[in-house]
Amino acid sequence: MVKAEFYKTNGTLSGFRISGHTGYAPRGRDIVCAAVSSAVQLTVNILYEFKIGVKTSTDSGAVSCIVKNVGDDVSPRIIKQLMHHFELILEEFPKTIKITISEV
């Protein structure tokens, strides 16, 4: 199962950490895992394109992305769309992603 932890700072979405494997199919053949990976990469690229200061890291198969200066109105909306995308994936492929939200 993919673990998608979204972060909030003062009630505003401010980042995420994605790790794990969906378990829908073997590695290399898992369309759900591919959808998750693609959506995460697209989200990070969009944040960079809008010149939103973010700190990204990868470690042990996890991807983290934290907005450096929370306060703009664009970055929370972009991150919210990633979370919404995962919710839509879950409708079609239940028990593949666990979404949590943590206040940081």
N, CA, C and O atoms as CSV, one atom per row, in Angstrom:
chain,resi,resn,atom,element,x,y,z
A,1,MET,N,N,0.842,-1.178,0.000
A,1,MET,CA,C,0.000,0.000,0.000
A,1,MET,C,C,0.885,1.240,0.000
A,1,MET,O,O,1.872,1.304,0.733
A,2,VAL,N,N,0.533,2.219,-0.820
A,2,VAL,CA,C,1.225,3.500,-0.822
A,2,VAL,C,C,0.750,4.296,0.388
A,2,VAL,O,O,-0.445,4.349,0.680
A,3,LYS,N,N,1.683,4.902,1.076
A,3,LYS,CA,C,1.360,5.792,2.190
A,3,LYS,C,C,1.553,7.211,1.694
A,3,LYS,O,O,2.664,7.612,1.349
A,4,ALA,N,N,0.466,7.970,1.658
A,4,ALA,CA,C,0.501,9.358,1.220
A,4,ALA,C,C,0.186,10.238,2.423
A,4,ALA,O,O,-0.970,10.396,2.815
A,5,GLU,N,N,1.237,10.802,2.996
A,5,GLU,CA,C,1.051,11.675,4.142
A,5,GLU,C,C,1.133,13.115,3.661
A,5,GLU,O,O,2.144,13.540,3.102
A,6,PHE,N,N,0.067,13.850,3.884
A,6,PHE,CA,C,0.020,15.258,3.524
A,6,PHE,C,C,0.207,16.083,4.789
A,6,PHE,O,O,-0.281,15.731,5.863
A,7,TYR,N,N,0.924,17.186,4.633
A,7,TYR,CA,C,1.220,18.046,5.773
A,7,TYR,C,C,0.423,19.333,5.688
A,7,TYR,O,O,0.214,19.898,4.614
A,8,LYS,N,N,-0.017,19.776,6.861
A,8,LYS,CA,C,-0.659,21.078,6.980
A,8,LYS,C,C,0.130,21.916,7.970
A,8,LYS,O,O,0.618,21.414,8.983
A,9,THR,N,N,0.248,23.191,7.666
A,9,THR,CA,C,0.851,24.155,8.574
A,9,THR,C,C,-0.192,25.239,8.808
A,9,THR,O,O,-0.616,25.915,7.871
A,10,ASN,N,N,-0.596,25.397,10.044
A,10,ASN,CA,C,-1.659,26.358,10.379
A,10,ASN,C,C,-2.902,26.140,9.531
A,10,ASN,O,O,-3.539,27.097,9.090
A,11,GLY,N,N,-3.244,24.876,9.306
A,11,GLY,CA,C,-4.451,24.530,8.574
A,11,GLY,C,C,-4.334,24.585,7.062
A,11,GLY,O,O,-5.315,24.337,6.361
A,12,THR,N,N,-3.145,24.908,6.539
A,12,THR,CA,C,-2.940,25.030,5.098
A,12,THR,C,C,-2.034,23.914,4.608
A,12,THR,O,O,-0.990,23.659,5.208
A,13,LEU,N,N,-2.418,23.244,3.524
A,13,LEU,CA,C,-1.572,22.184,2.966
A,13,LEU,C,C,-0.200,22.753,2.616
A,13,LEU,O,O,-0.090,23.766,1.926
A,14,SER,N,N,0.840,22.083,3.105
A,14,SER,CA,C,2.186,22.625,2.955
A,14,SER,C,C,3.207,21.597,2.465
A,14,SER,O,O,4.394,21.914,2.377
A,15,GLY,N,N,2.781,20.393,2.150
A,15,GLY,CA,C,3.722,19.405,1.653
A,15,GLY,C,C,3.170,18.006,1.722
A,15,GLY,O,O,2.013,17.785,2.080
A,16,PHE,N,N,4.036,17.053,1.365
A,16,PHE,CA,C,3.621,15.654,1.379
A,16,PHE,C,C,4.838,14.751,1.406
A,16,PHE,O,O,5.954,15.165,1.090
A,17,ARG,N,N,4.596,13.512,1.792
A,17,ARG,CA,C,5.593,12.437,1.737
A,17,ARG,C,C,4.867,11.197,1.226
A,17,ARG,O,O,3.870,10.766,1.805
A,18,ILE,N,N,5.377,10.632,0.142
A,18,ILE,CA,C,4.753,9.478,-0.487
A,18,ILE,C,C,5.754,8.325,-0.441
A,18,ILE,O,O,6.916,8.490,-0.815
A,19,SER,N,N,5.302,7.157,0.017
A,19,SER,CA,C,6.191,5.999,0.094
A,19,SER,C,C,5.393,4.721,-0.120
A,19,SER,O,O,4.166,4.710,-0.026
A,20,GLY,N,N,6.113,3.653,-0.409
A,20,GLY,CA,C,5.483,2.344,-0.516
A,20,GLY,C,C,5.117,1.962,-1.940
A,20,GLY,O,O,5.453,2.646,-2.907
A,21,HIS,N,N,4.420,0.848,-2.027
A,21,HIS,CA,C,4.003,0.267,-3.308
A,21,HIS,C,C,2.533,-0.126,-3.175
A,21,HIS,O,O,2.120,-0.635,-2.134
A,22,THR,N,N,1.760,0.101,-4.197
A,22,THR,CA,C,0.317,-0.132,-4.103
A,22,THR,C,C,-0.039,-1.599,-3.897
A,22,THR,O,O,-1.036,-1.912,-3.247
A,23,GLY,N,N,0.763,-2.490,-4.443
A,23,GLY,CA,C,0.453,-3.908,-4.320
A,23,GLY,C,C,-0.632,-4.377,-5.276
A,23,GLY,O,O,-1.116,-5.503,-5.164
A,24,TYR,N,N,-1.013,-3.525,-6.207
A,24,TYR,CA,C,-2.050,-3.903,-7.171
A,24,TYR,C,C,-1.543,-4.969,-8.140
A,24,TYR,O,O,-2.285,-5.872,-8.529
A,25,ALA,N,N,-0.269,-4.854,-8.523
A,25,ALA,CA,C,0.350,-5.811,-9.447
A,25,ALA,C,C,1.845,-5.844,-9.130
A,25,ALA,O,O,2.335,-5.006,-8.372
A,26,PRO,N,N,2.575,-6.805,-9.705
A,26,PRO,CA,C,4.022,-6.846,-9.461
A,26,PRO,C,C,4.709,-5.563,-9.940
A,26,PRO,O,O,4.235,-4.890,-10.855
A,27,ARG,N,N,5.833,-5.244,-9.300
A,27,ARG,CA,C,6.609,-4.068,-9.711
A,27,ARG,C,C,6.905,-4.143,-11.203
A,27,ARG,O,O,7.219,-5.201,-11.748
A,28,GLY,N,N,6.792,-2.986,-11.840
A,28,GLY,CA,C,7.022,-2.928,-13.274
A,28,GLY,C,C,5.761,-3.162,-14.093
A,28,GLY,O,O,5.748,-2.903,-15.296
A,29,ARG,N,N,4.701,-3.650,-13.454
A,29,ARG,CA,C,3.435,-3.905,-14.149
A,29,ARG,C,C,2.257,-3.253,-13.433
A,29,ARG,O,O,1.102,-3.453,-13.810
A,30,ASP,N,N,2.554,-2.485,-12.414
A,30,ASP,CA,C,1.513,-1.919,-11.553
A,30,ASP,C,C,1.055,-0.562,-12.088
A,30,ASP,O,O,1.739,0.447,-11.920
A,31,ILE,N,N,-0.111,-0.555,-12.733
A,31,ILE,CA,C,-0.622,0.684,-13.314
A,31,ILE,C,C,-1.003,1.707,-12.247
A,31,ILE,O,O,-0.929,2.911,-12.493
A,32,VAL,N,N,-1.403,1.248,-11.083
A,32,VAL,CA,C,-1.780,2.170,-10.016
A,32,VAL,C,C,-0.532,2.853,-9.469
A,32,VAL,O,O,-0.532,4.061,-9.236
A,33,CYS,N,N,0.513,2.090,-9.268
A,33,CYS,CA,C,1.776,2.656,-8.788
A,33,CYS,C,C,2.319,3.659,-9.818
A,33,CYS,O,O,2.844,4.710,-9.449
A,34,ALA,N,N,2.191,3.336,-11.077
A,34,ALA,CA,C,2.635,4.246,-12.134
A,34,ALA,C,C,1.836,5.546,-12.107
A,34,ALA,O,O,2.396,6.626,-12.296
A,35,ALA,N,N,0.538,5.446,-11.874
A,35,ALA,CA,C,-0.296,6.647,-11.796
A,35,ALA,C,C,0.108,7.516,-10.613
A,35,ALA,O,O,0.169,8.740,-10.731
A,36,VAL,N,N,0.382,6.891,-9.477
A,36,VAL,CA,C,0.806,7.626,-8.280
A,36,VAL,C,C,2.143,8.318,-8.538
A,36,VAL,O,O,2.294,9.508,-8.263
A,37,SER,N,N,3.103,7.574,-9.064
A,37,SER,CA,C,4.434,8.133,-9.323
A,37,SER,C,C,4.372,9.301,-10.298
A,37,SER,O,O,5.011,10.333,-10.089
A,38,SER,N,N,3.611,9.133,-11.342
A,38,SER,CA,C,3.472,10.184,-12.345
A,38,SER,C,C,2.825,11.436,-11.753
A,38,SER,O,O,3.261,12.553,-12.032
A,39,ALA,N,N,1.804,11.254,-10.951
A,39,ALA,CA,C,1.113,12.394,-10.344
A,39,ALA,C,C,2.026,13.143,-9.378
A,39,ALA,O,O,2.001,14.372,-9.323
A,40,VAL,N,N,2.826,12.407,-8.623
A,40,VAL,CA,C,3.761,13.046,-7.686
A,40,VAL,C,C,4.796,13.857,-8.453
A,40,VAL,O,O,5.073,15.005,-8.106
A,41,GLN,N,N,5.366,13.261,-9.495
A,41,GLN,CA,C,6.378,13.973,-10.285
A,41,GLN,C,C,5.779,15.209,-10.942
A,41,GLN,O,O,6.412,16.265,-10.955
A,42,LEU,N,N,4.584,15.099,-11.481
A,42,LEU,CA,C,3.927,16.242,-12.102
A,42,LEU,C,C,3.682,17.348,-11.078
A,42,LEU,O,O,3.894,18.524,-11.373
A,43,THR,N,N,3.242,16.981,-9.885
A,43,THR,CA,C,2.977,17.971,-8.844
A,43,THR,C,C,4.253,18.729,-8.482
A,43,THR,O,O,4.242,19.956,-8.390
A,44,VAL,N,N,5.336,18.011,-8.278
A,44,VAL,CA,C,6.620,18.666,-7.964
A,44,VAL,C,C,7.040,19.582,-9.107
A,44,VAL,O,O,7.476,20.707,-8.866
A,45,ASN,N,N,6.915,19.116,-10.347
A,45,ASN,CA,C,7.285,19.939,-11.501
A,45,ASN,C,C,6.441,21.209,-11.586
A,45,ASN,O,O,6.964,22.277,-11.903
A,46,ILE,N,N,5.158,21.105,-11.308
A,46,ILE,CA,C,4.292,22.287,-11.348
A,46,ILE,C,C,4.693,23.276,-10.263
A,46,ILE,O,O,4.737,24.481,-10.510
A,47,LEU,N,N,4.984,22.784,-9.071
A,47,LEU,CA,C,5.422,23.679,-7.993
A,47,LEU,C,C,6.696,24.429,-8.394
A,47,LEU,O,O,6.821,25.628,-8.145
A,48,TYR,N,N,7.636,23.718,-9.015
A,48,TYR,CA,C,8.856,24.376,-9.505
A,48,TYR,C,C,8.541,25.371,-10.615
A,48,TYR,O,O,9.104,26.466,-10.643
A,49,GLU,N,N,7.651,25.005,-11.524
A,49,GLU,CA,C,7.298,25.886,-12.645
A,49,GLU,C,C,6.709,27.210,-12.156
A,49,GLU,O,O,6.963,28.265,-12.738
A,50,PHE,N,N,5.921,27.142,-11.084
A,50,PHE,CA,C,5.329,28.358,-10.519
A,50,PHE,C,C,6.294,29.066,-9.573
A,50,PHE,O,O,5.923,30.016,-8.883
A,51,LYS,N,N,7.547,28.584,-9.551
A,51,LYS,CA,C,8.611,29.178,-8.747
A,51,LYS,C,C,8.249,29.249,-7.263
A,51,LYS,O,O,8.568,30.210,-6.563
A,52,ILE,N,N,7.576,28.205,-6.820
A,52,ILE,CA,C,7.239,28.078,-5.410
A,52,ILE,C,C,8.424,27.400,-4.741
A,52,ILE,O,O,8.841,26.318,-5.154
A,53,GLY,N,N,8.958,28.025,-3.721
A,53,GLY,CA,C,10.109,27.463,-3.034
A,53,GLY,C,C,9.733,26.178,-2.313
A,53,GLY,O,O,8.936,26.191,-1.376
A,54,VAL,N,N,10.304,25.085,-2.750
A,54,VAL,CA,C,10.040,23.796,-2.118
A,54,VAL,C,C,11.353,23.091,-1.839
A,54,VAL,O,O,12.359,23.318,-2.511
A,55,LYS,N,N,11.321,22.246,-0.849
A,55,LYS,CA,C,12.451,21.360,-0.565
A,55,LYS,C,C,11.974,19.953,-0.881
A,55,LYS,O,O,11.012,19.466,-0.287
A,56,THR,N,N,12.649,19.306,-1.816
A,56,THR,CA,C,12.276,17.946,-2.177
A,56,THR,C,C,13.412,17.000,-1.785
A,56,THR,O,O,14.582,17.379,-1.751
A,57,SER,N,N,13.029,15.771,-1.493
A,57,SER,CA,C,14.039,14.760,-1.197
A,57,SER,C,C,13.480,13.387,-1.521
A,57,SER,O,O,12.270,13.163,-1.520
A,58,THR,N,N,14.389,12.490,-1.794
A,58,THR,CA,C,14.031,11.090,-1.995
A,58,THR,C,C,14.932,10.252,-1.105
A,58,THR,O,O,16.139,10.481,-1.033
A,59,ASP,N,N,14.341,9.290,-0.436
A,59,ASP,CA,C,15.126,8.384,0.386
A,59,ASP,C,C,14.369,7.083,0.562
A,59,ASP,O,O,13.182,7.080,0.890
A,60,SER,N,N,15.051,5.996,0.346
A,60,SER,CA,C,14.478,4.652,0.518
A,60,SER,C,C,13.128,4.496,-0.166
A,60,SER,O,O,12.207,3.913,0.407
A,61,GLY,N,N,13.003,5.006,-1.376
A,61,GLY,CA,C,11.762,4.857,-2.122
A,61,GLY,C,C,10.676,5.847,-1.761
A,61,GLY,O,O,9.557,5.740,-2.262
A,62,ALA,N,N,10.977,6.811,-0.900
A,62,ALA,CA,C,9.993,7.828,-0.511
A,62,ALA,C,C,10.341,9.150,-1.193
A,62,ALA,O,O,11.508,9.456,-1.436
A,63,VAL,N,N,9.301,9.920,-1.494
A,63,VAL,CA,C,9.476,11.256,-2.049
A,63,VAL,C,C,8.810,12.235,-1.096
A,63,VAL,O,O,7.650,12.073,-0.719
A,64,SER,N,N,9.574,13.259,-0.715
A,64,SER,CA,C,9.028,14.305,0.151
A,64,SER,C,C,9.113,15.640,-0.565
A,64,SER,O,O,10.053,15.901,-1.316
A,65,CYS,N,N,8.127,16.473,-0.324
A,65,CYS,CA,C,8.095,17.811,-0.901
A,65,CYS,C,C,7.477,18.741,0.143
A,65,CYS,O,O,6.329,18.560,0.548
A,66,ILE,N,N,8.245,19.728,0.566
A,66,ILE,CA,C,7.791,20.662,1.584
A,66,ILE,C,C,7.882,22.081,1.028
A,66,ILE,O,O,8.921,22.472,0.497
A,67,VAL,N,N,6.807,22.848,1.146
A,67,VAL,CA,C,6.808,24.246,0.729
A,67,VAL,C,C,7.578,25.035,1.776
A,67,VAL,O,O,7.281,24.948,2.967
A,68,LYS,N,N,8.570,25.806,1.335
A,68,LYS,CA,C,9.440,26.538,2.257
A,68,LYS,C,C,8.714,27.694,2.939
A,68,LYS,O,O,8.836,27.878,4.150
A,69,ASN,N,N,7.971,28.460,2.177
A,69,ASN,CA,C,7.274,29.631,2.728
A,69,ASN,C,C,5.779,29.496,2.509
A,69,ASN,O,O,5.239,29.937,1.494
A,70,VAL,N,N,5.123,28.881,3.477
A,70,VAL,CA,C,3.678,28.704,3.377
A,70,VAL,C,C,3.036,30.083,3.473
A,70,VAL,O,O,3.435,30.900,4.303
A,71,GLY,N,N,2.069,30.335,2.647
A,71,GLY,CA,C,1.394,31.619,2.695
A,71,GLY,C,C,0.851,32.033,1.341
A,71,GLY,O,O,-0.062,32.854,1.257
A,72,ASP,N,N,1.417,31.461,0.270
A,72,ASP,CA,C,0.856,31.774,-1.039
A,72,ASP,C,C,-0.456,31.021,-1.184
A,72,ASP,O,O,-0.735,30.104,-0.411
A,73,ASP,N,N,-1.249,31.392,-2.149
A,73,ASP,CA,C,-2.537,30.706,-2.313
A,73,ASP,C,C,-2.481,29.635,-3.399
A,73,ASP,O,O,-3.462,28.920,-3.603
A,74,VAL,N,N,-1.354,29.509,-4.098
A,74,VAL,CA,C,-1.256,28.562,-5.195
A,74,VAL,C,C,-0.818,27.178,-4.714
A,74,VAL,O,O,-1.445,26.178,-5.064
A,75,SER,N,N,0.241,27.110,-3.921
A,75,SER,CA,C,0.795,25.803,-3.552
A,75,SER,C,C,-0.202,24.909,-2.821
A,75,SER,O,O,-0.244,23.713,-3.110
A,76,PRO,N,N,-1.017,25.427,-1.879
A,76,PRO,CA,C,-1.984,24.521,-1.238
A,76,PRO,C,C,-3.006,23.964,-2.224
A,76,PRO,O,O,-3.471,22.834,-2.071
A,77,ARG,N,N,-3.352,24.752,-3.230
A,77,ARG,CA,C,-4.319,24.289,-4.222
A,77,ARG,C,C,-3.719,23.192,-5.094
A,77,ARG,O,O,-4.408,22.240,-5.462
A,78,ILE,N,N,-2.441,23.325,-5.424
A,78,ILE,CA,C,-1.770,22.298,-6.225
A,78,ILE,C,C,-1.673,20.999,-5.427
A,78,ILE,O,O,-1.972,19.922,-5.943
A,79,ILE,N,N,-1.257,21.106,-4.174
A,79,ILE,CA,C,-1.124,19.920,-3.326
A,79,ILE,C,C,-2.488,19.279,-3.087
A,79,ILE,O,O,-2.601,18.054,-3.047
A,80,LYS,N,N,-3.519,20.102,-2.928
A,80,LYS,CA,C,-4.874,19.572,-2.738
A,80,LYS,C,C,-5.306,18.747,-3.946
A,80,LYS,O,O,-5.999,17.741,-3.795
A,81,GLN,N,N,-4.900,19.166,-5.142
A,81,GLN,CA,C,-5.273,18.418,-6.342
A,81,GLN,C,C,-4.572,17.065,-6.392
A,81,GLN,O,O,-5.138,16.093,-6.892
A,82,LEU,N,N,-3.343,16.992,-5.876
A,82,LEU,CA,C,-2.667,15.692,-5.787
A,82,LEU,C,C,-3.447,14.772,-4.848
A,82,LEU,O,O,-3.674,13.603,-5.160
A,83,MET,N,N,-3.851,15.304,-3.706
A,83,MET,CA,C,-4.620,14.500,-2.751
A,83,MET,C,C,-5.951,14.068,-3.385
A,83,MET,O,O,-6.369,12.921,-3.225
A,84,HIS,N,N,-6.603,14.971,-4.090
A,84,HIS,CA,C,-7.867,14.641,-4.752
A,84,HIS,C,C,-7.648,13.558,-5.821
A,84,HIS,O,O,-8.473,12.657,-5.976
A,85,HIS,N,N,-6.553,13.652,-6.539
A,85,HIS,CA,C,-6.226,12.637,-7.549
A,85,HIS,C,C,-6.099,11.266,-6.893
A,85,HIS,O,O,-6.599,10.271,-7.417
A,86,PHE,N,N,-5.431,11.219,-5.750
A,86,PHE,CA,C,-5.297,9.956,-5.027
A,86,PHE,C,C,-6.656,9.440,-4.573
A,86,PHE,O,O,-6.904,8.235,-4.617
A,87,GLU,N,N,-7.531,10.328,-4.143
A,87,GLU,CA,C,-8.880,9.919,-3.729
A,87,GLU,C,C,-9.637,9.298,-4.900
A,87,GLU,O,O,-10.363,8.320,-4.726
A,88,LEU,N,N,-9.468,9.864,-6.084
A,88,LEU,CA,C,-10.117,9.304,-7.279
A,88,LEU,C,C,-9.532,7.937,-7.637
A,88,LEU,O,O,-10.264,7.034,-8.042
A,89,ILE,N,N,-8.226,7.790,-7.490
A,89,ILE,CA,C,-7.602,6.484,-7.728
A,89,ILE,C,C,-8.191,5.456,-6.759
A,89,ILE,O,O,-8.490,4.327,-7.149
A,90,LEU,N,N,-8.356,5.855,-5.498
A,90,LEU,CA,C,-8.900,4.943,-4.485
A,90,LEU,C,C,-10.320,4.485,-4.807
A,90,LEU,O,O,-10.698,3.361,-4.476
A,91,GLU,N,N,-11.103,5.341,-5.448
A,91,GLU,CA,C,-12.462,4.943,-5.822
A,91,GLU,C,C,-12.436,3.756,-6.780
A,91,GLU,O,O,-13.271,2.855,-6.695
A,92,GLU,N,N,-11.476,3.767,-7.685
A,92,GLU,CA,C,-11.401,2.694,-8.673
A,92,GLU,C,C,-10.543,1.521,-8.209
A,92,GLU,O,O,-10.782,0.377,-8.597
A,93,PHE,N,N,-9.549,1.810,-7.381
A,93,PHE,CA,C,-8.625,0.783,-6.910
A,93,PHE,C,C,-8.510,0.860,-5.385
A,93,PHE,O,O,-7.517,1.365,-4.861
A,94,PRO,N,N,-9.526,0.357,-4.671
A,94,PRO,CA,C,-9.537,0.449,-3.200
A,94,PRO,C,C,-8.332,-0.253,-2.568
A,94,PRO,O,O,-7.760,-1.191,-3.123
A,95,LYS,N,N,-7.984,0.237,-1.401
A,95,LYS,CA,C,-6.922,-0.353,-0.567
A,95,LYS,C,C,-5.544,-0.323,-1.217
A,95,LYS,O,O,-4.700,-1.168,-0.921
A,96,THR,N,N,-5.311,0.651,-2.104
A,96,THR,CA,C,-3.992,0.784,-2.713
A,96,THR,C,C,-3.210,1.966,-2.152
A,96,THR,O,O,-1.982,1.996,-2.234
A,97,ILE,N,N,-3.920,2.939,-1.580
A,97,ILE,CA,C,-3.286,4.146,-1.043
A,97,ILE,C,C,-3.902,4.459,0.313
A,97,ILE,O,O,-5.121,4.412,0.474
A,98,LYS,N,N,-3.075,4.770,1.263
A,98,LYS,CA,C,-3.564,5.237,2.571
A,98,LYS,C,C,-3.198,6.717,2.675
A,98,LYS,O,O,-2.021,7.080,2.673
A,99,ILE,N,N,-4.217,7.559,2.764
A,99,ILE,CA,C,-4.016,9.000,2.831
A,99,ILE,C,C,-4.164,9.453,4.283
A,99,ILE,O,O,-5.156,9.142,4.942
A,100,THR,N,N,-3.169,10.189,4.770
A,100,THR,CA,C,-3.254,10.797,6.099
A,100,THR,C,C,-2.866,12.263,5.985
A,100,THR,O,O,-2.156,12.670,5.065
A,101,ILE,N,N,-3.350,13.039,6.942
A,101,ILE,CA,C,-3.015,14.461,7.017
A,101,ILE,C,C,-2.474,14.731,8.398
A,101,ILE,O,O,-3.101,14.389,9.400
A,102,SER,N,N,-1.297,15.353,8.450
A,102,SER,CA,C,-0.652,15.672,9.717
A,102,SER,C,C,-0.396,17.163,9.822
A,102,SER,O,O,0.051,17.795,8.864
A,103,GLU,N,N,-0.673,17.710,10.960
A,103,GLU,CA,C,-0.348,19.129,11.211
A,103,GLU,C,C,1.113,19.200,11.624
A,103,GLU,O,O,1.542,18.489,12.533
A,104,VAL,N,N,1.872,20.052,10.958
A,104,VAL,CA,C,3.297,20.210,11.284
A,104,VAL,C,C,3.607,21.649,11.661
A,104,VAL,O,O,4.755,21.974,11.966
